[in-house]
């Protein structure tokens, strides 16, 4: 059984070890849609959601040492 995202929902943003420490908004996001920077921990559960804009980030790959 597969789950589908609600209409209009964005797929998770994939992040890698090189993107840590992760914060939202990221440098790739448009300046007009900025909100206060918040650091997100994707290493514990594999994903995190920004409390401001709702963007979901999903960690892929191996965790770096020390995290």
N, C-alpha and C positions, 0 to 999 in steps of 0.2 A: 504494500500500500504506500503510495507516495503522497506527500503533502505538497500542496501548492500555496504559493504566497498570495495574499490578497491582491486584488487588482490595484495597480499603481505602486505596489511595494517594491522598493529597490532591493536587489540581491546584496548579500553581505559584501563588504569590501575586504578582500584578502590582504593580509599583512604577513610579512616575513620577519625573521630575526633582525635583518638590517633596518627595519622600521621601528625597532624598539629603542628607547621608550616611546610608546604610542601616545599621541595626543590628538584631540579633535578641537578645532578644525586642523586638518593636515595642510602642509604647504601647497598641495595640489588643488585645494578647494578654492572657489572664487571668493575674493575679498568682500564682495557685497553680502555674502551669506554668513559672514563671520559671527561668532559668539565668543564668550570668554573661553580661553584655553582650558581644557580639562584633560588630565592624564588618565588613560584607561589601561587596566591590567587585563590583557588577553591571555596571559600565560597560565592562569589557574584553571579556567574552565574552557579555554579555547576560543572564547568570543566575549565581546563586551558591547554594550549599547551606550551611545552618547546620551546623557540626560538632557542635553539642550536641543539637539536636532533629530535625535532618534536614529542616526546612522549606526548600523550594526557592523562591527569589525570582526573578522574571523581569522584566527592565526593558522597558518599552514606551514608545514616543514618542521624541522627539529628546533627545540629550544636551545638558545645559546647557553654555555656554561655559566653558572652563577645566577641563573634566573629560576 
